[in-house]
């Protein structure tokens, strides 16, 4: 029975992963225990293999001890030549500014999923890079644990 348990766990994980048919790409960048330094620029490279529109979603994880209610980030989407296709400074509210209640899902660690580009049509197939930069006034964002990108097929 002890030998069968790890095999069952692997089968369960693979089965659950296979159910996500809309996912084109998903990756997370974890920060070390000191947090997100302003010089740290997470970068995600992914392949687009068809012309169908895609949704790009940013995932952000923070602890309940994060000291402010929001975080400013700038994202950059580039093609394989480095040409910038899209960029924007965004404000993500991690806590309700009036009540202080955390947003997202979790208990002491919270995860936000933010729509970045919806129904985005990439100009061609190929490799694309998505970079995200923190634009807060602090050198180090403590209690920001990770940032990630999900690219998925857009709903028809």
C-alpha atoms as an extended CHARMM CRD file, in Angstrom:
* protein
*
       156  EXT
         1         1  UNK       CA              0.0000000000        0.0000000000        0.0000000000  PROA      1               0.0000000000
         2         2  UNK       CA              2.8640000000        2.3980000000        0.7960000000  PROA      2               0.0000000000
         3         3  UNK       CA              4.3010000000        1.8570000000       -2.6840000000  PROA      3               0.0000000000
         4         4  UNK       CA              0.9700000000        2.4830000000       -4.3510000000  PROA      4               0.0000000000
         5         5  UNK       CA              0.3320000000        5.8620000000       -2.6780000000  PROA      5               0.0000000000
         6         6  UNK       CA              3.0530000000        7.8670000000       -4.5660000000  PROA      6               0.0000000000
         7         7  UNK       CA              1.8700000000        6.4020000000       -7.8590000000  PROA      7               0.0000000000
         8         8  UNK       CA             -1.7140000000        7.4260000000       -7.1090000000  PROA      8               0.0000000000
         9         9  UNK       CA             -0.5750000000       10.9820000000       -6.3020000000  PROA      9               0.0000000000
        10        10  UNK       CA              1.3150000000       11.2510000000       -9.6120000000  PROA      10              0.0000000000
        11        11  UNK       CA             -1.6910000000        9.9350000000      -11.5560000000  PROA      11              0.0000000000
        12        12  UNK       CA             -3.9910000000       12.4030000000       -9.7840000000  PROA      12              0.0000000000
        13        13  UNK       CA             -1.7150000000       15.3690000000      -10.5150000000  PROA      13              0.0000000000
        14        14  UNK       CA             -1.3720000000       14.4010000000      -14.1710000000  PROA      14              0.0000000000
        15        15  UNK       CA             -5.1220000000       13.9140000000      -14.4920000000  PROA      15              0.0000000000
        16        16  UNK       CA             -5.8760000000       17.3190000000      -13.0010000000  PROA      16              0.0000000000
        17        17  UNK       CA             -3.2540000000       19.0090000000      -15.1720000000  PROA      17              0.0000000000
        18        18  UNK       CA             -4.7240000000       17.4380000000      -18.3010000000  PROA      18              0.0000000000
        19        19  UNK       CA             -8.1400000000       18.9570000000      -17.5220000000  PROA      19              0.0000000000
        20        20  UNK       CA             -6.8510000000       22.4900000000      -18.1690000000  PROA      20              0.0000000000
        21        21  UNK       CA             -7.3600000000       22.4760000000      -21.9460000000  PROA      21              0.0000000000
        22        22  UNK       CA             -7.4240000000       26.2950000000      -22.2990000000  PROA      22              0.0000000000
        23        23  UNK       CA             -3.9020000000       26.7880000000      -20.9200000000  PROA      23              0.0000000000
        24        24  UNK       CA             -1.2550000000       27.6730000000      -23.4960000000  PROA      24              0.0000000000
        25        25  UNK       CA              1.4510000000       28.6610000000      -20.9740000000  PROA      25              0.0000000000
        26        26  UNK       CA              1.7140000000       29.1200000000      -17.2240000000  PROA      26              0.0000000000
        27        27  UNK       CA              4.8060000000       29.8860000000      -15.1790000000  PROA      27              0.0000000000
        28        28  UNK       CA              5.5430000000       31.4460000000      -11.7910000000  PROA      28              0.0000000000
        29        29  UNK       CA              8.5880000000       33.3740000000      -10.6140000000  PROA      29              0.0000000000
        30        30  UNK       CA              9.1660000000       32.9580000000       -6.8640000000  PROA      30              0.0000000000
        31        31  UNK       CA             11.0450000000       35.6540000000       -4.9690000000  PROA      31              0.0000000000
        32        32  UNK       CA             13.4290000000       34.8070000000       -2.1630000000  PROA      32              0.0000000000
        33        33  UNK       CA             12.6830000000       35.6110000000        1.4840000000  PROA      33              0.0000000000
        34        34  UNK       CA             13.7650000000       39.2530000000        1.0540000000  PROA      34              0.0000000000
        35        35  UNK       CA             10.9530000000       39.9830000000       -1.4170000000  PROA      35              0.0000000000
        36        36  UNK       CA             10.8370000000       41.6420000000       -4.8260000000  PROA      36              0.0000000000
        37        37  UNK       CA             13.8440000000       43.9080000000       -5.3900000000  PROA      37              0.0000000000
        38        38  UNK       CA             13.2560000000       46.6870000000       -7.9230000000  PROA      38              0.0000000000
        39        39  UNK       CA             16.1760000000       45.3740000000      -10.0280000000  PROA      39              0.0000000000
        40        40  UNK       CA             14.5640000000       41.9460000000      -10.3000000000  PROA      40              0.0000000000
        41        41  UNK       CA             12.5560000000       41.7990000000      -13.5350000000  PROA      41              0.0000000000
        42        42  UNK       CA             10.7550000000       38.4910000000      -13.9730000000  PROA      42              0.0000000000
        43        43  UNK       CA             10.6280000000       37.4220000000      -17.5990000000  PROA      43              0.0000000000
        44        44  UNK       CA              8.4190000000       34.7730000000      -19.1840000000  PROA      44              0.0000000000
        45        45  UNK       CA              9.0420000000       33.4220000000      -22.6920000000  PROA      45              0.0000000000
        46        46  UNK       CA              6.3490000000       31.3970000000      -24.4090000000  PROA      46              0.0000000000
        47        47  UNK       CA              5.3650000000       30.0570000000      -27.8200000000  PROA      47              0.0000000000
        48        48  UNK       CA              2.2660000000       31.0620000000      -29.7410000000  PROA      48              0.0000000000
        49        49  UNK       CA              1.4390000000       28.3480000000      -32.2610000000  PROA      49              0.0000000000
        50        50  UNK       CA             -1.8180000000       29.6030000000      -33.7970000000  PROA      50              0.0000000000
        51        51  UNK       CA             -3.6360000000       32.8280000000      -34.6680000000  PROA      51              0.0000000000
        52        52  UNK       CA             -6.5420000000       32.3350000000      -32.2360000000  PROA      52              0.0000000000
        53        53  UNK       CA             -6.9760000000       35.1610000000      -29.6690000000  PROA      53              0.0000000000
        54        54  UNK       CA             -5.4540000000       34.6390000000      -26.2220000000  PROA      54              0.0000000000
        55        55  UNK       CA             -5.9700000000       35.9980000000      -22.7110000000  PROA      55              0.0000000000
        56        56  UNK       CA             -2.9120000000       37.0010000000      -20.6880000000  PROA      56              0.0000000000
        57        57  UNK       CA             -3.3550000000       36.9250000000      -16.9200000000  PROA      57              0.0000000000
        58        58  UNK       CA             -0.9640000000       38.0170000000      -14.2130000000  PROA      58              0.0000000000
        59        59  UNK       CA             -0.8330000000       36.0180000000      -10.9900000000  PROA      59              0.0000000000
        60        60  UNK       CA              0.4760000000       37.7600000000       -7.8880000000  PROA      60              0.0000000000
        61        61  UNK       CA              0.9320000000       36.1950000000       -4.4470000000  PROA      61              0.0000000000
        62        62  UNK       CA              1.3770000000       38.2600000000       -1.2990000000  PROA      62              0.0000000000
        63        63  UNK       CA              1.2350000000       37.6420000000        2.4140000000  PROA      63              0.0000000000
        64        64  UNK       CA             -1.2590000000       39.2840000000        4.7190000000  PROA      64              0.0000000000
        65        65  UNK       CA              1.6650000000       41.2580000000        6.1910000000  PROA      65              0.0000000000
        66        66  UNK       CA              2.2060000000       43.2650000000        2.9780000000  PROA      66              0.0000000000
        67        67  UNK       CA              2.3820000000       46.8680000000        4.2910000000  PROA      67              0.0000000000
        68        68  UNK       CA              0.3320000000       48.7910000000        1.6870000000  PROA      68              0.0000000000
        69        69  UNK       CA             -3.0360000000       48.1330000000        0.0860000000  PROA      69              0.0000000000
        70        70  UNK       CA             -1.7760000000       48.0760000000       -3.5060000000  PROA      70              0.0000000000
        71        71  UNK       CA              1.1400000000       47.5130000000       -5.8340000000  PROA      71              0.0000000000
        72        72  UNK       CA              2.0540000000       49.3110000000       -9.0600000000  PROA      72              0.0000000000
        73        73  UNK       CA              3.5020000000       47.1570000000      -11.8250000000  PROA      73              0.0000000000
        74        74  UNK       CA              4.4540000000       47.7580000000      -15.4360000000  PROA      74              0.0000000000
        75        75  UNK       CA              4.3160000000       44.9370000000      -17.9310000000  PROA      75              0.0000000000
        76        76  UNK       CA              5.9880000000       44.6830000000      -21.3250000000  PROA      76              0.0000000000
        77        77  UNK       CA              5.0210000000       42.2420000000      -24.0830000000  PROA      77              0.0000000000
        78        78  UNK       CA              7.6930000000       41.7870000000      -26.7520000000  PROA      78              0.0000000000
        79        79  UNK       CA              8.0300000000       39.6980000000      -29.8950000000  PROA      79              0.0000000000
        80        80  UNK       CA             11.0690000000       37.5710000000      -30.7460000000  PROA      80              0.0000000000
        81        81  UNK       CA             12.9390000000       40.5970000000      -32.1660000000  PROA      81              0.0000000000
        82        82  UNK       CA             12.4850000000       42.5590000000      -28.9270000000  PROA      82              0.0000000000
        83        83  UNK       CA              9.8780000000       44.8940000000      -30.4170000000  PROA      83              0.0000000000
        84        84  UNK       CA              7.4310000000       46.0750000000      -27.7820000000  PROA      84              0.0000000000
        85        85  UNK       CA              3.8540000000       45.1190000000      -28.6280000000  PROA      85              0.0000000000
        86        86  UNK       CA              2.1170000000       46.2490000000      -25.4460000000  PROA      86              0.0000000000
        87        87  UNK       CA              2.9780000000       47.8370000000      -22.1080000000  PROA      87              0.0000000000
        88        88  UNK       CA              1.0590000000       49.5080000000      -19.3250000000  PROA      88              0.0000000000
        89        89  UNK       CA              1.4650000000       50.7120000000      -15.7490000000  PROA      89              0.0000000000
        90        90  UNK       CA             -1.2100000000       48.9740000000      -13.6730000000  PROA      90              0.0000000000
        91        91  UNK       CA             -2.3950000000       49.3520000000      -10.1040000000  PROA      91              0.0000000000
        92        92  UNK       CA             -3.3830000000       46.1310000000       -8.3520000000  PROA      92              0.0000000000
        93        93  UNK       CA             -5.3420000000       46.4650000000       -5.1110000000  PROA      93              0.0000000000
        94        94  UNK       CA             -4.2460000000       43.7070000000       -2.7470000000  PROA      94              0.0000000000
        95        95  UNK       CA             -6.4340000000       44.9140000000        0.1220000000  PROA      95              0.0000000000
        96        96  UNK       CA             -9.6490000000       46.9190000000        0.2650000000  PROA      96              0.0000000000
        97        97  UNK       CA             -8.4480000000       50.5110000000        0.8900000000  PROA      97              0.0000000000
        98        98  UNK       CA            -11.3530000000       51.2650000000        3.2640000000  PROA      98              0.0000000000
        99        99  UNK       CA            -11.7130000000       48.0570000000        5.2580000000  PROA      99              0.0000000000
       100       100  UNK       CA             -8.2290000000       46.5350000000        4.8780000000  PROA      100             0.0000000000
       101       101  UNK       CA             -9.7810000000       43.1960000000        3.9310000000  PROA      101             0.0000000000
       102       102  UNK       CA             -7.4650000000       41.1850000000        1.6720000000  PROA      102             0.0000000000
       103       103  UNK       CA             -8.5110000000       40.5580000000       -1.9150000000  PROA      103             0.0000000000
       104       104  UNK       CA             -7.9560000000       37.3530000000       -3.8230000000  PROA      104             0.0000000000
       105       105  UNK       CA             -8.0590000000       33.8130000000       -2.5590000000  PROA      105             0.0000000000
       106       106  UNK       CA             -6.2210000000       32.4540000000        0.4660000000  PROA      106             0.0000000000
       107       107  UNK       CA             -5.9390000000       32.7660000000        4.2310000000  PROA      107             0.0000000000
       108       108  UNK       CA             -2.4970000000       34.1320000000        5.1870000000  PROA      108             0.0000000000
       109       109  UNK       CA             -1.1230000000       33.9920000000        1.6350000000  PROA      109             0.0000000000
       110       110  UNK       CA             -3.3550000000       35.5340000000       -1.0290000000  PROA      110             0.0000000000
       111       111  UNK       CA             -3.3180000000       35.1140000000       -4.7870000000  PROA      111             0.0000000000
       112       112  UNK       CA             -4.6610000000       37.6430000000       -7.2660000000  PROA      112             0.0000000000
       113       113  UNK       CA             -5.4250000000       36.8910000000      -10.8950000000  PROA      113             0.0000000000
       114       114  UNK       CA             -5.4620000000       40.0570000000      -12.9900000000  PROA      114             0.0000000000
       115       115  UNK       CA             -6.5790000000       40.2170000000      -16.6180000000  PROA      115             0.0000000000
       116       116  UNK       CA             -3.7910000000       41.9480000000      -18.5440000000  PROA      116             0.0000000000
       117       117  UNK       CA             -4.7480000000       41.4690000000      -22.1880000000  PROA      117             0.0000000000
       118       118  UNK       CA             -8.1030000000       39.9300000000      -23.1060000000  PROA      118             0.0000000000
       119       119  UNK       CA             -8.8040000000       38.4650000000      -26.5420000000  PROA      119             0.0000000000
       120       120  UNK       CA             -5.3360000000       39.5470000000      -27.6550000000  PROA      120             0.0000000000
       121       121  UNK       CA             -4.3680000000       38.5700000000      -31.2020000000  PROA      121             0.0000000000
       122       122  UNK       CA             -0.6460000000       38.0070000000      -31.5780000000  PROA      122             0.0000000000
       123       123  UNK       CA              0.6470000000       39.3140000000      -34.9200000000  PROA      123             0.0000000000
       124       124  UNK       CA              2.3200000000       36.0130000000      -35.8870000000  PROA      124             0.0000000000
       125       125  UNK       CA              3.1830000000       32.6430000000      -34.4380000000  PROA      125             0.0000000000
       126       126  UNK       CA              6.4970000000       32.4150000000      -32.6170000000  PROA      126             0.0000000000
       127       127  UNK       CA              8.2290000000       33.2110000000      -29.3400000000  PROA      127             0.0000000000
       128       128  UNK       CA              7.0630000000       36.0980000000      -27.1750000000  PROA      128             0.0000000000
       129       129  UNK       CA              8.4050000000       37.5180000000      -23.9250000000  PROA      129             0.0000000000
       130       130  UNK       CA              6.4160000000       39.0640000000      -21.1000000000  PROA      130             0.0000000000
       131       131  UNK       CA              8.3330000000       41.0670000000      -18.4640000000  PROA      131             0.0000000000
       132       132  UNK       CA              6.9660000000       42.6520000000      -15.3020000000  PROA      132             0.0000000000
       133       133  UNK       CA              8.5780000000       45.3990000000      -13.2180000000  PROA      133             0.0000000000
       134       134  UNK       CA              7.5130000000       46.6500000000       -9.7830000000  PROA      134             0.0000000000
       135       135  UNK       CA              7.0340000000       50.4280000000       -9.7100000000  PROA      135             0.0000000000
       136       136  UNK       CA              6.6730000000       51.1240000000       -6.0190000000  PROA      136             0.0000000000
       137       137  UNK       CA              8.7500000000       53.6930000000       -4.1520000000  PROA      137             0.0000000000
       138       138  UNK       CA             10.4860000000       51.0020000000       -2.1570000000  PROA      138             0.0000000000
       139       139  UNK       CA             13.6940000000       49.2720000000       -3.1340000000  PROA      139             0.0000000000
       140       140  UNK       CA             12.4430000000       45.9400000000       -1.8170000000  PROA      140             0.0000000000
       141       141  UNK       CA              8.8150000000       44.7750000000       -1.7340000000  PROA      141             0.0000000000
       142       142  UNK       CA              8.7090000000       42.4810000000        1.2480000000  PROA      142             0.0000000000
       143       143  UNK       CA              5.7680000000       40.1020000000        1.5030000000  PROA      143             0.0000000000
       144       144  UNK       CA              5.3480000000       39.8390000000       -2.2830000000  PROA      144             0.0000000000
       145       145  UNK       CA              6.0620000000       36.1510000000       -2.7260000000  PROA      145             0.0000000000
       146       146  UNK       CA              5.6850000000       35.4840000000       -6.4440000000  PROA      146             0.0000000000
       147       147  UNK       CA              4.4710000000       36.7580000000       -9.7720000000  PROA      147             0.0000000000
       148       148  UNK       CA              3.3490000000       34.6190000000      -12.6590000000  PROA      148             0.0000000000
       149       149  UNK       CA              1.8950000000       34.6460000000      -16.1310000000  PROA      149             0.0000000000
       150       150  UNK       CA             -0.8690000000       32.5490000000      -17.6050000000  PROA      150             0.0000000000
       151       151  UNK       CA             -1.6500000000       32.5700000000      -21.3250000000  PROA      151             0.0000000000
       152       152  UNK       CA             -4.8710000000       30.8330000000      -22.2520000000  PROA      152             0.0000000000
       153       153  UNK       CA             -7.1850000000       30.4210000000      -25.1910000000  PROA      153             0.0000000000
       154       154  UNK       CA             -9.8120000000       33.1560000000      -25.2880000000  PROA      154             0.0000000000
       155       155  UNK       CA            -13.4320000000       32.0380000000      -24.9510000000  PROA      155             0.0000000000
       156       156  UNK       CA            -15.3410000000       32.0880000000      -28.1770000000  PROA      156             0.0000000000
